[in-house]
Amino acid sequence: MKEKFKRHGRLTIKLSAILLWCFVSINAFAQERKVSGKVIDHENEEPIPGVSIIIEGTTTGTITDINGDYSIKVDDVESKLVFSFIGFKDQTVVVGNQILINISLKSDMTDLDEVVVVGYGTMKKRDLTGAVASVKGSSMEKGSPLTMQSALAGRAAGVQITQTDNSPGAGVKVLIRGGSTLTGGNEPLYVIDGFPILPDDSNPNQNPLADLNPNDIESMEILKDASSTAIYGAQGANGVIIITTKLGKAGKPSIDVNYSYGLSEMTNVPNILTPDEYLDWQIEKGPITQFYDPNVYTEAWQEIKDSGQKGSVWIDRITRQAETHRADISFSGGDEGMKYRLSGSYLGQEGVLVNSDFNRFNFNANLEQKIGKKIRIGATMKYSMTQANGMVNSWDESSVTKTALQLNPFMPDDFDINDFPDDDETYTWNNENVLTYMNEVDLSTGTERMIGNMFFEYKIMNGLNFYTSYGLNSFNDNYEEFFPSSVRRGNNVGGFANFRNRKMLSTSYQARLNFNKSVKRHYFNATAVFEANTFEQVDKRFGAQGFEEESRGKYDLSSATTAYFPSNIYSDNSMLSYLGRFGYSYNGRYLLTASFRADGSSKFGKNNKWGYFPSAALGWLASEEEFIKNLNTFDLLKFRLSYGVTGNNQIPTYQSLARLTTEKYIFNDGLYVGMVPGSIANPDLKWETTQQYNVGLDLGFFKNRLLVTAEAYYKETNDLLLEVQLPTTSGFTNALQNIGAISNKGFELAINTVNIDKGHFKWSSALTFSMNRSEVLDLGEKKEMFFTRNFYHKVRDEVIVRVGEPVGRFYGYVEDEVLNSENEIANSPRMQNLENIVGQVKLKDVNGDGVVNANDKVLIANTTPDFIGGLNNEFNYKNFDLSFFLRWSYGNDVINGNVTFLDRVGVGNWNTLQGYADNAFSPLNPKGTVHGSVPDTYSTLMRSSYVEDGSFLKCDFISLGYSLPDHLLSNINVKKLRVYARVDNPFMITRYSWFDPEVSTGWGTVAKVGPGVDLGTYPRAVTYTLGASISF
C-alpha cells in the first residue's frame, strides 16, 4: 500500500535528519525573515515528517519535524522554496510576501505501485494476475457510513449487497458473481486481520460485516476469480473479502474523535386510502361495489361519518421521528519499532417504528512490535456487542407493518381482539390492535463477537520469512420473544415466550514460509502454508405458554402453565489444509501465478475427506513494452487470464453419517424418549466443486486520470449438494447427495476518473457496472424442483428451480385483467380454480386448450437483476468537500406479498391500495382492470399480480463537509477539524409500490433459490445527520 511505502521513506529521512541539521547551511542576513508552515499528505491530510525544504539555487534548507512543521529564513521575495519527499511529487512555491506557507504534497506513485492484500500476503497491483477489487477506508470516510454494508454496497464491481430490509441492524446478504450453489451456503469467506470467518448463510444477522465499525477499516480487498480465491480452497467458491483494520503510524500520538447526530423519518409509504377516502368509498360505492353480496353493506358507515369520528392512519400511529447517535474515539501512534491503535465506538439508532432500536458497541486494539532486525510480533483484538429491540425481522403475513396498512381506519384505539364483536358491521376479520402489539410484544436479539489473533514473524534470511499465527472467533447470539394473549399470535395459547441461545467458537492456526528473490530481470516469490481450523456450536432452545400472569412477560416463566420441551444441540467440525503459491515475473511485464491447496474436512464422507484445488493465471503488462510506449496512448495496458478450482463446504455437520434422533412415545400411560435412525449414511458425500475462467483488461489514460478495469468470467459448479427423495422401502424420505450443476457468467466494469484537478478544485468519480447470468444445468433425475416461501399461507410451490433457467424464478398463472361481462365469460376459457363470475380475476389460457388449470402455469418472475451498478462523485474546493453516491439495479422483479388483504376492494372491511380502489371492477366501473368485490379465492393462486418491477435508482447519501484551516487550529493544538452534514436515502426512483424494492426476506434454502420476496418489511427512512471529526 502507498502508506507502507511512505512510512519507509519517512524512516529513511528521520534517521538522517540529525546529519541534515548538522550540514545544512543557514545564511543569516539583516533583511532575512522567517517563513514557516506545515506539510501534509494531499490524500489523507496527515502531516509528513522529514520533508526536505530547499531555497532553489542554494544549499540552504531545512526539514519538517515529527508534526510536519518547518521554519526557514529567506532574504528575497523572489526566493523559491522546493519541497521534496520520497514517494511524492516535488512542489515549488514563490515566497513573495508570505510568512505562512502550508503545503499539500501529492503522491508520485503510480496506481501499479499500490500494494493490495491478497490471500496469505500482499502484492503490488502491477503483479496481480487475478480479479481483485480494492476499497480503501479513506474512500468511505467522507460518506460517514453507519454500517459496513452501506459502505461497501455498489463500490466493487461484481459484488451484490442486499439488506434483508430497512430495520436498524438488519441482516445483510452478499453475493460475489452470483450464487455458486442452490442449497449450500452462498456467503463469501471473510478474512478479518488474517482470521477467516465463514458466516452462517441461513441467518443474515450473523454476517460479520454487521459487527464492524467502518471508521476502523484501512482497506477491503474482494477476491473474485478462482486464481485469487483458490488459495482458500474449500472456503473460496463464493469469493473472499479481506478486511484490514487500521494500525497506528510512526510519529506523534494522535487522538481522533468523531460524533454525529441524526434524525430519521419514514418515507416511500405505500399509497392506501386515507380515512376520509375509505369512509367515502364505503358510503358512496359500497352499496354498488358489493354487488356479489349486497347484504354486506350497512348504514353503519354513514353513522360514523355523521358522528364526526376521525379515523386513524395506523402506520403513522406506530411510527415516529427517530434519533441516531454515533460516537468514535481512537488513540494511535508509534515509532519505527512499535505501532499501536486503540479505538472504541458506540452507535445508538432508534427505529422509525416505535419501541424499536439498535445499539452497537465496538472496541478494537491493534499492536505491532519489532524486536531487533529480524523479529516482528503483533496482536489484534476486536470486540462487538449489539442489541436490537422491537419489531425487527418479522417477515410473515401477520407483520405489524402490513397489518397497520390494511387495518380498518375506524377501529377504536382501545379495542380488544377478545371482546370486539364479530357481528359488528365495521368488524375486520383477523384484526389486530397494532397499538397494543407495539407496546406489549417484546422481541430482542443480542449478539457478542470477539476476534483475537496474534502473530510471530521471523526473518530467516534476506527474502525468506517465517510467519505463524493463532486466533479465535467467539460469537454468541441470543434471541428472546414474548407474545401476550392480547395479540393474535399469542391469543390462542394464553401468551407464549421463546428463547434461543447459540454459542459458536472457531479457531485458526497458521504457519507459513514466504520467499522472494530477484535475479536480474527475473523475480520469484513463493508461499507455503499449513493451516488448521476448528468450529463448534451449541444451540439451546426453550420456552413456555399459557401465562396466568403476563405483566412480567418473558422475565417470569413461573406463571406459565405449559413448558416447551427444551433442546440442546452440539455440533463441531474441523479442517486441515496444505497450500502453496508460486509467482514469477520477467522484466516486470510477463507474469505467472500458480497455486495448489489440499483441504481435509470432517464434514464429508470417509471416501472423500480431501479436496484438491489448483489455479493458474497469466498476465502481460503491455504498457511496459517499447512499441506500446511509442503509441503515446496508454499509461497502463494489462491483460490477464486465469483458471482455477474452488470448493464449497457450507453445509451442516454430520451429513455424511447415519444419525440417530430422539422420538417421544407413550408406554403404560407414561411418556418416554427413545432413539431412532434419523438419516442414512453417505460415505461418498463430497465437496461442491466450482471451476472458473476469467479474462481481465486494465487500462490507464491521461497520466492515469482515467483507469478502466474490465472482467469477463464463466464459473460452473458441479456435484451440488441437494436433497433427493429416497424410496419408501428405505425407511427414509430424503438424503443429501452430490447431484446437479449450476453456472454463472458475467461481465464487470470499473472506471475511476479524475475529471478536474486544477488549482483548489478537484472532482473525481468512480463507476461500477456488473451483470451476471445464472443457469441451472442439471438436477439429477429431476428437471425441476419446487419450494414454498409462505408469503401467503394458501400459496404453495411458487418458487421453481428448473434446468435451463436462472435461479430466482417464480411460477404461476398470468393474470389477464377481469371478467367484465357475462358475454366475456361465455367467450373465455373456463377457470377450474376460480369462480367464473363477473368481476372475478381472469387467468390466461396459456396452452389454448379452453381450460385454465395447473397446465397453464408458467414462469412469471425473475428476481435477479439484469445488471447493477454504482457511481460515486467527490468534489473538493479549498476546505470544502461534497460527495454523493448513486446506486442502481435493473431488470429484477419483486414478489410483493404485502398486497394480500389490501387487494380486497371493500370485502372484509380491510383498507385498500389506492390503485385497486381506482381500477376495481364494479357496476360503476364496468371496464375496471382489476377484480371487484368477489370471493377472494384468487388470493390462493400464485399469479402475476403479485409481481412488480423492482428496478431502482437510489441516492444513498449526499455529504457536505468543511475542514477548518490549519492556521486557525494550530493555536489550539488541533491537527484537523471537519464538520459535515449528510442526508441518507434522499431520493429513490422506482416503479415499485412498497417501501423499498431492494429487499430479500426469508430464511434458509427458499430464500436462496427464491430471493426478492417482500413481506412485512421494515419501513424505509430518510436520515438527516450533522457531525464533526477532530484530531489532536
N, C-alpha and C positions, 0 to 999 in steps of 0.2 A: 504494500500500500504506500501511497505518497507520504503519509505521516511517518512511516518507518524509515523511508529514505531520508526525510528531512531530519529525523532525530539523529541519524548517523552523521549528517552534516553538522548539526549543532554540536555534537560531541567533539568532532574534529576542531571546530572553531573554538569551543570553550577551552580545550586543552592547550591551544596555542595563544589564548588571549593574553596571558601574562607576558609572553615574548613580544607580542604585538605592542603592548603598552610600553615595553622597555625600548623598543626600537623605532616606534612611530615618532617622527619629529613634529613638534608643535611650534610653529612660528608665531611669536607674540609681537604685536606692534601696538602703538598707542591708539591707532584707529580701529583696532580689532573689536568685533562684537561677537557675542556668543549666540549660536543657533542651537536649539535643542528640539527634541521631539521623540516620537515613538514609532517603531517599525513593527507592523503586524502582517500576518498571513492574509492575503486577499480572500482566500476561500473560507477560512473558519474564524478569522478576526482574532486569532491568538497571537500574543507577542512572540517575536523571533529573537532569541539571544544570539550574539556572535556575528551580527551583520556588519560587514565592512563598509565604512563611510569614508571616502577619499575626496579631497578637493582636486578636481580634474586638473591634470597637468602638473601636479605636485606630488610629493611623498607625504604630505600632511594628512592625517586621518585619525580615525578612532573606530571603535566597535560598540555595538549595543550591549547593555548589561543583561542580566538574567531576566529582567522585566521588559526587554525590548527598548529601553530608553537609551538616549545618547545626548551628548552635547559636544559642540566643536566651535572653535573660534575661526572666523573668516575676516579678511581685511578688504574685501571688494564686493560691491553689489553685483558685479558681473560674474562672481565666482559660481562655479557649478559643483554640486555635490553628487557623487556617484555612489549609489547604494548597490551592494552586491552580496550574494549569499548562494552557497551551493544548492542547486535544485530550483533556483528562482531566476527570473529574468532581471538583468541589471536595469536600474532606473536612474536617470539623470535629471536633476532639478536645478534651475537657476535660483540663486538665493534671493536676489533683489533686496527688498526692504523687509523680508520676512525674518522673524526671530523664532517662530514656531513652525516646524515643518514635520508633519506626520506622513508616513509613507506606508502604502499597502503594496507589498510585493506579490507578483503573480507567479505561479508555478511555471517552471521551464521544462517540466517533464511531459512527455507525450502520453497519450492515452495508453500506448503499448507498454509504458514503463510502470503502469499501475499494477500493484500486487493484489491478487484476489485469493481468498481462501478456497481451497479445494479439499477433497477427501484426504485426510491424514497429512496435510501440509499446505503450503502456499505456492503460488506460481505467478509469474508475470503474465500480463494479458497477451504479450507477444508470443508466449509459448503455449497458450491454450489451443487445444485441438477439439475440445468438446463444446457443447452448448451450455454456457453458463451465463446467467443474468445476475448483475450485481446491483444492489440498492444500498446506498450509503445512508448512515444515520443522519448526516448533515443535510441530506436532501429532504428528510422528513421533518426536521426541526421547525422550519418556518410555518408548516401547517399545524404544528402543535396537536397531533392526533391523540385521542384518549386511549385508543387501543391499537394493538399491533395489526389486527385485521384491517382496520381502516387505514393504517399507514401503508400497508403493502398492496391493497386492492388496486388493480389497474396499472401498477408501476413496473410489472415484469411481464413480458410477452409470454403467452402460453400458460399463465397461472390464473385460474379462475377461483376467486374467493367469494363465498356466499355466506352471509349471516343467516341463521335459521329464521330470525325475524328481527324486529327493532327493539326488543326489550333490553333494558340495561343488563350488561353482562351476557348477552345472548351468545350461544354457541356458534362455531364457525366451521364451515366445510371448505377444504382446499383440494382442488384438482389440478394436477400438472399434466398437461397434454391428454386430458380425458381420463376416464376411469379404465384401469387395466384389468378389472375383474368384475364379476357380477355379484357374487355373494360374499367374497372375501373383503378385506379392507382396501380402501382406495386412498387412504391418507398417506401423504409423503412422510419420509423419515425426517425428524428434526434433530439437528446436532447443535446443541447449545453449549458453547465454550468447550467443545470436544466431547461432550457427553451425548450419546444417541438416545432419543426418545421416540418410541412408536406409539402414538395415541390410540385409544380405543375408538375405532371407526364408528361403532354403533352409537356412541354418545358424543355429539359435537361439543358438549360443555367441557369435555376433558382435553380439548386441544391446548397444548402448552403455550400457544400464542396468547391466549387469554390471560396467562399468568405473568406476562412480561410488561414492563414499563417502557414505552417507546423511547423515553429520554435516556435509557441505559444502553441503547443499541449503537454500536460502532458501525457494523455493516451486516448485510444479509446477502448470501450468495445462493442462488437457486440453480441446482444441477438438474438438467432436464434430459439430456440424451444418455444412452446407455454407456457410452465411453466414459462419461463423468460419474455415473451412478453405479456402474458395475463393481467399483471398488468397495461398495457397500453390499454387494451380493444379494442375499435373500431379503434384505430390507429396502432395496433400491428400486423396485419395479415402478413405484409411483412417484419417483423423483426424490430429491433430497434438498432440504432447506438448512443451510449452515448459518447459524446466528452467532456473531461475535459481539460481546459486550465491551463497553469502554474500559480502558485502563488509564491510569494517570500518566502524565508526561514529565520528563525531566524539567526541572525549573522550580520556581517559587510555588508553594502550595496554593491551591485555588479552591474557593468556595463558590458554588453555583446554586442559586435559589430561583425556583420558578413557582408562580402562583397564578391561578386563573379562576374566574367565577363565571358561571353560565346560567342562562335561563332557557328552558325548553318549553315548547308548546306543540300540541297536536296539529298535524297538517295532513292534507290529502284525504279528508274524511269522505267515506262513501256517501253518495247522494241519495238519501232516503226522504220520504215525505216528512215535512215539518208537522208539528201537532195541528196547526190550522189546516194544512193541506189534507192531512189524514182525516180530520173531522169532516171537512167538506166532501171528501171522497165518500165517506160512509153515508152522509146525508143526501147528497145530490146524485151520486151514481150508484150507491148501494142497492136501492130497490130495482135497478135495471141491470146492473152488472152481475148481481146474484141471480142470474136467470136460471141457472141449473137448479137452485133450491131457494125460491123466493121467500120461503118462510124464515130464512136465516135473518133477514133484515128486521129490525125492530125500531121503535121510536126512541130507544134509549140514547142514541147519539144526538138526536135533536134536543133531548132534555139536558144533556151535558153542555151543549152549546148555549142553550137558554140560561143555564145556571152561571155561565161565565167562567167555568172551571178552566184553568190553564193546564195544558199538557206539558209533559217533560220530554226534553231531548236527552234520553238516558245516557248516551255516550258522553255528553257534556257533563252530566251529573257525576260520572265516575272518573273524570279526568281533571287535570289541574295544570297550572304552570309550575314546572319542576326546576329545582336548583341543582347545579353541579359545582362541586368544589374539587380543585386539584392542587396539590402542593408537592414539590420535589425539592430535595436538598442533596448535594453531593460534595464530598471532600476528596480532592485528588492532588497528586504531586509525585515527587520522587527525584532521583538523581540518576547518574549513569549506572549505579549498582542496584537500586531498588525503585520500583514504581508501584503505586497503590491508588485505589479509588474505592471509596465507601459512599453509598447512596441509599436514601430512603424516600418513599413516596406514598401518598395517600390519594385515592380517588373516591369521592363520595358523590354518587349520581342518583338523584331521585328519578323515578319513572313518571311519565305523564299520567299513568293510571294511579289513582290514589292508593296509598299503602303499599306501593312497590318501590324498591330501591336496590342499588348495587353498591357495595363497598369493597375496595381492594387496597391492601397494604402490601408494599414491596420493600425488601431490603436486599441490597446487592453489595458484595465485597469481592474485589479482585486484588491480588498481590503477586508481584514477581520480584525475585531477588537473585542477583548474580553473586556467585561465590568464586572468587578468583577469576581466572580467564576461561575455565572450562565447564563450570557447573552453573546451571540455571534451575531454580526451583520456583514453584508458584502454586497458588490455590485460588479457587473461585467458589463462592457460596451465594446461592440465590434462594430467597425465601419469599413466598407469596401467600397471602390469605385473602379469600374472597367470601362474601356473604351476599346472597341475593334473596330478597324477600318479596312476597306478594304475588301478583298474577304474572308469573314468568313461565313461558313454555307450556301453556295449556292448549295443546293442539288437537281439539276434538270439537264435535258439532255442538257441544254444550258450553263452549268457551264463553266467558263473561263478555268479551268484546263483541262477539257475534250476537249473543243474547240481547245486549244493550241496544243494538241496532234494530233488531227485529221485534222488540217488545212493544206492545200497545202503548202509545204515549200517555194514555189516560188511566193507566193503572195507578192506584194510590201509592204514596211513598211508603206507607207502613203495612202494605198488605202481607199477609202470612199465607204461604203456599198451602198450609194445612187447613186454613179457615176460609179461604176465598171460595165462594160458592161456584160450583161447576155450571149451575144453571143461570148465572148472571149473564145478561145479554152482551156485556163487553168482555166476557171472560176469554182469555187466550190460553189455549191448551199448551201444556208444557211450559207455563210461565215461570219466571224466576224473578225474585226481588233482587235486582242487581246491587242495590244499596246494602242490603243485608249480606249479600255474597261478598262484597268488597270488604266489609267491616268484620265479618265473623269467620270467613275461611282463612286458614293460617297455613301458608306454604313458605318453605325456606330451603335454600340449598347453600351449603357451606363447603369450601374446599381449602386445603392446605397443600402446598407443594414446596419441597426443599430439594435443591440440586446442589450437590457438593462434588468438587473434583480437585484433585491435587496431582502435580506432575513433577518429574525429575528429568532433567536433560543433561547429558554429559558429552562434551566434545572429545571424542576418542583421538581424532587427528583432523588435520585440515580436510574438509569435505566429507567427514564421516561422523555422524552424531547418533547417540543412543537416547531414546526417549521412552519413558514409561509413565503411566498414569492409572489412577484408580478413582472411581467416582460412584455416586449413588443418586437415585431419584426416588424420593418418597412422596407419594400422593395419597391424600385422604379426602374422600368425598362423602358428605353426609346430607341426606335428604329427609325432610320431615313434612308431613301434611296432616291437616285436620279439617274434616268437613262435618259441620254440625248438622243436626236434623232439620234446621231451619232452611237448608238449601236442598235442592232436588237430589244431588248426588249422595248426600248423607241421610236423606229423609226416610228411606225405606228400611234402614238398619239402625235407626236411632243415633246416627252420627258414627264416624269411624276415624281412626288415626293409623297412619303407616309410617314406618321408619326404615331407612336403608342406610347402611354404612359400608363403604368399600375402602379397604386399605391396600395399597399397591407399593411394592418395593422392587426396584430394579437396580442392578449393579453392573458395572462395566470395568474390566481390567484390560489394559492395552500395553503392549511393548512393541517398539518399532526401531528400525535402523533406517536412517536417511543418508544417502550417499550422493554427492555431486562432484563432478570433475570436468575441467575444461582442458582440452589438448588442442592447441592451435585453434582451428575453426570448428572443432568438434566439442559439443557439450553433452555430457551424460548425467542423468540423475536416476536414482533407483530408491524404492521404498519397500521394505519388508515388514510385515505386521503380524503379530499374534494377538487375538482378541477373544475374551471370554465374557459372555453376558448371561445374567440370570434375571428371572422375573418371578414374583409370587404375588398372589392376590387372595384376600379374604373378603367375602361378600356376606354380610349379615342382614337379615330382614325379620321384622316382627311388626305386630300391630294388634288392634283391638276394635271392637264395635259395640253398639248398644250402650251408649253413655247415659247413665241415670242423672248425672250432674255434668253439664257441658261447659260451665263457666270457666273452668281451668283448662279446657281443651286438651291438647297433646301433652301438657305438663303434668297431668294427673290421670294415669290409666287405671287407677284403683276403682274408679266409678264405672268402668266398662264391664258389661256382663259377659262378653264373649271375647276370648283371646284368639288371635290367629296362630296357627302353627308356625313357630319360628323356623328359619332356615339359616344354615351356616355353611357356606361353600368355600372350600380351599382349592386353589389351583396353582401350579407352578410350571415353568419351562426353562430351558437353558439352551445356549448355543455356543459352539466353539467355531473359531474362524481363523484361517490362514490366508494371507493375501500378499500379493506383490505387484508393484507397478514399475515400469521402466519407461524413461523418456530420453529421446535423442534429438538433438538439433544440430544441423550443419550450417555454419555461417549465419546463424540467426534467420534462415529463410525456409529451410526444409525441416519439417517437424514430424516426429513419430512418438506416439504414446500407446503403450500396451499394458494391460493389467489382467490378473487372474486371481480369483477368490474361490476358496472352498469353505462351505458352511455346513456344519452338522447341527441339526435341530432335534430336540426331543419331541417336537410336535408330530413328526411324521413316522410312518411305518418302519419296521425294522429293516425292510428291504430297500428303503430309500431315505436313510437318515441324512445322507450327504448330498449337497447340490454344488454344481461347479459352474462358475460364471466368468467367462472370458470377455475381453473387449479389446478393440484396436482402433486407432484414429490416426489420420494423416493431416498435415497442414502445410500450406505453401504461402509464405509471406511474400507475395509477388511484388509488393511495393518496394522491396529492397533490391530488386533486380534493376540493373542499369537501364535496360530498354524500357522498363516501366517508368523509371525516374525521368527519362528523356521525354516522356509524353507530357510532363508538367501538368498532369491532371489529378493523379491520386496522391494523397498523403498516406493513405492506407488502402491496401488491396490484399485481402487474405482469403484463401479458400480452405475449407475444412470438410473432411469426410470421415464418418465414424460408423462403427458397428459394435454392438455389444449384447450380452445376455444378462438379464437380471431375474430375480425370483421374488415370490410373494409368499410369506408365511403368516399373513394376518388372518388366522383362523383360531377358534377356541382350542384350548389344550385337550389332549386325550382323545382326539377324534379318530385316531387310528386303532384305538384299543377297544376291546369288548368291556363295556362298563356296566356296573350294577347300579340300580336306582332303588329308592325306597317306595313301598306301597303300603297303604293302611288297609286293614281288613278287620272285620268283626268276627270273633270266635267266642262262643259261650257267653254272649252278651258283653264281651269285653273288646276294647279297641286295641289292636296290636299293629306293630310295624314290622314288615319283612323286607328282604332284599330280593329283587327280581332282575333278570337280564334287561338292560335298557338300550343296548346298541350292539351291533355286530362288528367284529374286528375287521380291519382292512390293513394288513401288513404292507400293502403296496402303495399306500397313500403317500403322495409326494408333492413337491413344490409346484405351484403355478410358475410357468417359465415365460418370460417376455423377451422377445428379440426386437431390437430397434435399430433402424438405419437413420442416419442424419446427414444432411448436406447443409453447410453453412457458408455464408459470404459476409465479410466485414469490409466496409468501405469508409474512407475518410476524404473529405474535400475541404478546400479553402482553409488550409492550415488547421485541419481537424475541427473546424467550427461546424461542420456537418458530418455526423457519424451515423452510419446506417449498418444495422445487422439484420440479415435475413436468414431464416432457417426453414427447411422443409424436412419432414420426418414421416416415417412409417413404423409403427410398432404393432406386434402381434403377440397375443398371449395365448398359450396352449395349456392343455391339462388343467382347465378351470376346475376349481373345487365346487361341485354342485351337489345338491341333494337329489337323489334319484329314488324312485319308487321301487320297492322290493316285492317279490311275490308273496302273497299272503301265507304261503306254506312256510316261509322263513320265520314267521313269528314276529317280524318287524315290518314297520311301514315304509321306512326310508333309511338311506345311509349316505354319507359323504363320499363321493368318488371323484376321480380325475377324468372329467369328460368335458368336451366343448372347447371353443376358441372364440376370441374376440379381437378386433383390430381397431386401431386409431391411426388416422393420418391427418396431417395438417400443415399449416404454413404460419410462420410468425415473422413479425417485422417490428423492429425498434429503431426509432430515429431520434437522435439528440442533436439539437442545434443551438448555436449562439447566434441569435438573429441580429442583435446590435450590441456592440461593446465599444462605446465611444465616449470619452470624457467621463462624466459621472454617471452615465446611463448604461445599463446592461439589461438585455432581455434574452432569456434562454427558454427553450421548450424541450419537452420530452414526450414522444408519442409512442404508444404500443398498439399493436394490432395482432389479433390471434384468431385463427379459425381451426376447428377440429371436427373431423367426421368419424364417428364410431360405427362399427358394423359387427353384428353377431354372426360369426362364421359357422359355428357348429354347436349343437346342444345334445350330442349323442344320438340316442334313438328318437328323441323328440324334435319336432320342428318349431315348437313354441311352448312357452310357459306363461302362466297367468298368476298375478299377485293382486291382493286387495289392500288398498290404502285405508279404507274405512273413513273417508271424508264425509260420507253419509251412510248410516247403518244399513240401508237397504241396497246400496250399490255394491256389486261384487265383481271381482275378476276384471277390473278395468285397466290394470297395468299389464302390458304384454311384452314379453321378450321373444322375438321371432327371428329365425335365421334370415339373414339378408337385410335386416332392418337395424337402425341405430338403437342405442339404449335411450330410454326416456319416452317410449311410445305408449300412448293410451288408446284404448279400443272401445268402440261403442257405436251408437246409432247417429246418423246425420239428421238433425232437426231441419225440417223444411217448412218453417213458419207454422200456420194453424189451419185447421179445417174450418173455413169461413161460412159454409152453407151446406144444406142438405144435398144440393146438386154436386158440390165438390166431393162430399162423402161418397156419393154414388159413383163418381168417376175416379176415385182414388183407390190405391191398393188397400186391402183390409189389414188393419193392425191387430195382431194377436195379443199383444201385451197391454194395449190401451183401449179405452172406450172410443168407439167410432162415433163421436157426437160433435155437434157444432161447438167450436171454441176450444176443442182439445188440440194438444200438440200433434202436428203431422210429422211422421217419420218417413224418411226416404226409402223407397223400394230399390235398393242398390242393384240387386241381381235381376230385377224386372220380372219376377215370377208372379206378380199380382198379390203377394202376401208379404207383409212386413213381420219378420221374425228374426231369430238369432242368426240366421244365414245372411242377414243384411248388415251385420256389424262390420265395421271397417276401422282402419287406423284414422283417428280423428285429431290427434295432437302429438306434437314433438316438443318436449320441454327443454331440449338442449339448444343453445343458440347457434345461429349460423356463424356469427363472429362477435368478438368482444374487443374492447379497447379502452385506452385512457390517454388523456392529454394533460400534461402539467405545464403551467406557464409561470415563470418567475420574472419579476421586474425589480430592478434596483436603481434608485436615483439618489445620489448622495447618501443620506442616512435613512431614507425611506425604502421599504420593501413591500411588494404586493405580489401575492401568488393566488392562483386558483386552480382547481383540479376538476376536469370533466371526465366522466366515465360512461360507457355505453354498452349495451347488449342488443343484438338484433336477431330476429327470427325465432325466438323461443316463445313457446306457448306457456300459459299458466293455467292450472286447473283450479278454478275458484270455487272451492267447496263452501264458501261463506254465503252463497246466494240461496241455499236451501232455506225454506220458510219465508225469506224475503221476496220470493217469486210467486207467492200465492195470490196476489192481487185481490185482497179482501177476505179470502177464505180463512177462517180461524181467527180473525181479528189481529193477525200479525201486521206489523208495519210493512211497507212495500218500497222497493227501489223505485226511484223516480222514472227510470227508463221503462220499467214494466208497467207502472201506472199510466204512463202516457201512451203506450203502444199495445195495451192489452185488448184482446177482442171482447166486444160486448155489443148489444143491440145499438148502443150509441156510437160504436166504432166497429162496424162490420168488416172493415178492411184492416183491422188490427193485425200486427205481425207476430205477437206473442200470445200465448194461451190466455184464456179468460178464467173466470171463477168456476172451474170444473174440478172434478175429483183429482187429487194430487198424485195419482198413480204414476204420472210422468216422472216424478222425482225419484222413483226407484230405479230408473234406467240411466245408465251412463250414456250421455248424449252430448252433441256438440255445443249446446248452450252453456255447458259448464266450462268450456274452453274459451280463453281470452288471449289476445296478443300481449305478450309480456315484454316486448321491446321497450327500451327506455334510453333516454339521455339524461344523466344526472350531473349536477354540480355538487361535488362532495363538500367543498369548502371554498370560501373566499377569505383570505387573511391579509390584513394591512398592519404593518409594523413600523416603528420608528426607533432608531438607536441614537441615544444621546451622544453628542460629540465628545471626543476624548478630553478636550481642554476643559469641559465642564465637570468631567468625572475625576480628573487627576487630583484635584484639590481635596476630594473626599475619599481618596484611596479606593475608588471603584474602577475596575477594569472595563466593564461593559454593563450597560443598562438598556434594555429594549422593552418597550411597551407595545401591545398589539391588540387588535380587535379581530374577531373571527366569527364567521357565520357558517354553521354546518347545515348541509341539506337546504340551501337557499331556494333551489328550484329543481323540478323534475318534469320532463316532457315524456308522456306515455299515454297510450290509449287504455291502459288497464284501469278498471273501475274501483279497485280497492286501495288500501293504504299504500302498498308498495309491491311492484312486480318482482323485485329481487328478493325472493323468499323460497325456502325449501324446508317445509316442516316434516316431521315424522322421524321414526327410529328404525334401525335395523335394515334388513335386506330390501324391503319395499321402498325405503327412502333412497336407496342407491339405484335401483332399477327404475324407479318412478319418481324422480326429483321434480321440483317445480309445482308442488301442491301447496295451496294457500288455504289454511283452515284455522280460524281462531287466533290469528296472529296479533302481535302487539302493534299498536298504532305507530306510524311514522311521526317523527318530531323534527322541527327546525330549532336549532340552538344558537343563541347569541352569547358570545363569550368576550370578556375583557381579561387581559392578563399582562404579566410583567415577568421578565427574567433579569437577574442581576448577578454579576460575577465580581468577586473580590480577589 
